């Protein structure tokens, strides 16, 4: 893998927002914050406490207007993705950073936020399996791969795949050796107790229950993406 010179100090930033899924952020944070010769910024519009979708409190250390130009921007997902994807202040920040970032990295439905920012046109991408069919409305070609690299855009699927993607990103930035060292430190050697971690492996009963739980937010995501596609078509005409 091509890597960035070790002497280049890397600025890595992760977006947080209300009703996010904290694991989309904290999983990658564990690896990305430990990349040698780097600084990690936790970003939001202001420095007020943010609560994730289960109530965990996260505190941003850098407001948007204070953020430097980042080399890597992490965009997580979660149910709050719907509101963030309609917030022009957030989308403008993502677009501005993406212009000069080495990589934009989305985890889970963070891909839909990047889509709303206009970053997915003509790209391959992945997201949480409940939202994978939404991606074409943002101009993307969906992939079932756990991690997808398309140019300087890296996307990881649902939640825990963010750890996989962060280690791949670490290898892109600092080489395989560094990524392996991080993996060992994190003791990332998964042996899941159940073989039910993807729609292809889950039983029909488990799949139907989980799909039903996500039905409302999935419908909302389709509606938002259709509005985006309609606006994009109007602008094109």
C-alpha positions in Angstrom: 0.0 0.0 0.0 1.1 3.5 -0.7 1.9 5.4 2.5 2.4 9.0 3.6 5.9 10.0 4.6 6.5 9.3 8.3 7.7 12.8 8.9 4.4 14.3 7.8 2.3 15.1 10.8 -1.3 13.9 10.1 -4.4 15.8 11.2 -7.3 13.3 11.7 -10.7 14.5 12.7 -13.9 12.6 13.6 -17.4 14.1 13.5 -19.8 13.5 16.4 -23.4 14.6 16.5 -26.6 14.0 18.5 -28.2 10.5 18.2 -25.1 9.1 16.5 -24.0 5.5 17.1 -21.0 6.0 19.3 -19.3 2.8 18.2 -19.1 4.1 14.6 -16.8 6.8 16.1 -15.1 5.1 19.1 -14.2 1.9 17.3 -12.2 3.8 14.6 -10.9 6.3 17.2 -9.2 3.5 19.0 -6.9 2.9 16.0 -6.8 6.3 14.3 -5.9 8.2 17.4 -2.9 6.0 17.9 -1.4 6.5 14.4 2.2 7.7 14.8 2.9 11.4 14.4 -0.8 12.5 14.3 -3.3 14.5 16.1 -7.0 13.5 16.5 -9.7 16.2 16.6 -13.2 15.4 17.9 -15.5 17.7 15.9 -18.9 19.3 16.1 -20.6 22.6 15.4 -19.8 23.7 19.0 -18.3 22.3 22.1 -21.5 21.3 23.9 -21.9 17.7 25.1 -23.4 15.4 22.5 -25.5 12.3 23.4 -25.4 9.3 21.2 -28.6 7.3 20.4 -28.3 5.3 23.6 -27.5 8.3 25.8 -23.7 8.1 26.0 -22.2 11.5 26.4 -19.4 12.6 24.1 -17.6 15.9 24.2 -16.1 17.6 21.1 -12.8 19.3 21.6 -12.9 21.3 18.3 -15.7 23.4 16.9 -16.1 23.5 13.1 -14.7 27.1 12.9 -11.6 26.0 14.8 -10.8 22.9 12.7 -7.6 22.9 10.7 -7.5 21.3 7.2 -7.7 17.6 8.0 -5.8 14.8 6.3 -8.5 12.4 7.3 -12.2 13.1 8.1 -14.2 10.3 9.8 -18.0 10.5 9.3 -19.9 8.1 11.5 -23.6 7.2 11.3 -26.6 6.4 13.6 -30.2 7.5 13.7 -29.1 11.1 14.0 -27.8 10.8 10.5 -31.2 11.9 9.2 -31.0 15.3 10.9 -27.4 15.9 10.1 -27.8 15.0 6.4 -30.3 17.9 6.3 -28.1 20.4 8.1 -26.3 22.6 5.5 -23.7 23.8 8.1 -22.5 20.2 8.6 -22.7 19.3 4.9 -20.7 22.5 4.0 -18.0 21.5 6.5 -17.7 18.0 5.1 -17.6 19.3 1.5 -14.9 21.9 2.4 -12.8 19.4 4.2 -13.2 16.8 1.5 -11.7 19.1 -1.1 -8.2 18.8 0.3 -8.3 15.8 2.6 -6.2 12.7 1.8 -9.1 10.5 2.8 -12.8 10.8 3.8 -13.8 7.8 5.8 -17.5 6.9 6.5 -18.7 4.3 8.8 -22.2 2.7 8.7 -24.8 5.3 7.7 -22.2 8.0 7.7 -22.1 7.1 4.0 -25.6 8.7 3.7 -24.3 11.9 5.2 -21.5 11.9 2.7 -24.0 11.2 0.0 -26.1 14.2 1.1 -22.9 16.3 0.9 -22.6 15.2 -2.7 -19.5 13.0 -2.3 -20.8 9.7 -3.6 -21.5 10.4 -7.2 -19.8 7.8 -9.4 -18.2 6.1 -6.4 -18.4 2.6 -5.0 -19.5 2.6 -1.4 -20.9 0.5 1.4 -23.0 1.2 4.5 -25.1 -0.6 7.1 -27.0 -3.5 5.4 -30.4 -1.9 6.2 -29.5 1.1 4.2 -27.4 -0.4 1.3 -30.3 0.1 -1.2 -30.4 3.8 -0.4 -26.9 4.4 -1.8 -27.9 4.6 -5.6 -30.1 7.5 -4.8 -27.0 9.4 -3.9 -25.3 8.4 -7.1 -23.2 5.6 -5.6 -22.8 2.0 -6.7 -23.4 -0.2 -3.6 -21.1 -2.9 -2.4 -21.6 -5.7 0.1 -17.9 -5.7 1.0 -17.1 -4.9 4.6 -14.8 -2.1 3.6 -14.7 -0.3 0.2 -11.9 2.0 -1.1 -12.7 4.2 -4.0 -10.0 6.8 -4.6 -9.7 8.9 -1.5 -13.1 7.8 -0.2 -13.2 4.8 2.2 -16.4 3.4 3.5 -17.1 0.7 6.1 -20.4 -1.2 6.6 -22.3 -1.6 9.8 -20.9 -0.4 13.1 -18.1 -2.9 14.0 -16.7 -2.8 10.5 -15.4 0.6 11.4 -12.6 -1.1 13.2 -11.6 -3.0 10.1 -11.7 0.1 8.0 -9.7 2.1 10.5 -6.9 -0.5 10.4 -7.0 -0.5 6.6 -6.8 3.3 6.7 -3.9 3.1 9.1 -2.1 0.9 6.6 -2.8 3.4 3.8 -1.4 6.2 5.9 1.6 4.6 7.7 2.0 1.1 6.2 1.0 -2.5 7.0 3.5 -2.8 9.9 2.0 0.1 11.9 -1.5 -1.3 11.2 -0.5 -4.7 12.5 1.0 -3.1 15.6 -2.3 -1.3 16.3 -4.3 -4.4 15.7 -2.2 -6.3 18.2 -2.4 -3.6 20.8 -6.1 -3.5 20.4 -6.2 -7.3 20.7 -8.5 -7.2 17.6 -8.8 -11.0 16.9 -12.6 -11.4 16.7 -14.2 -14.8 17.5 -17.9 -13.9 17.5 -20.0 -16.2 19.8 -22.7 -16.4 17.2 -22.5 -16.6 13.4 -25.3 -14.1 12.8 -23.4 -10.9 11.9 -24.7 -10.4 8.4 -28.0 -10.9 6.6 -26.5 -13.7 4.6 -25.7 -15.6 7.9 -28.6 -14.7 10.2 -31.6 -17.0 10.4 -34.8 -15.9 8.7 -36.3 -15.3 12.1 -33.5 -13.1 13.4 -33.3 -11.2 10.1 -37.0 -10.5 10.0 -37.0 -9.2 13.6 -34.1 -6.9 13.1 -35.4 -5.7 9.7 -38.7 -4.8 11.3 -37.0 -2.8 14.1 -35.2 -0.8 11.4 -38.2 -0.3 9.1 -39.1 3.2 10.2 -35.7 4.7 10.0 -35.1 2.9 6.7 -38.2 4.4 5.2 -37.1 7.8 6.5 -33.7 7.3 4.9 -35.2 6.4 1.5 -37.5 9.5 1.7 -34.5 11.8 2.4 -32.5 10.2 -0.4 -35.3 10.5 -2.9 -35.6 14.2 -2.1 -31.8 14.6 -2.7 -32.1 12.7 -6.0 -34.9 14.9 -7.1 -33.0 18.1 -6.3 -29.9 16.8 -8.1 -32.0 16.0 -11.2 -33.5 19.4 -11.2 -30.1 21.0 -10.9 -28.8 18.9 -13.8 -31.7 20.0 -16.0 
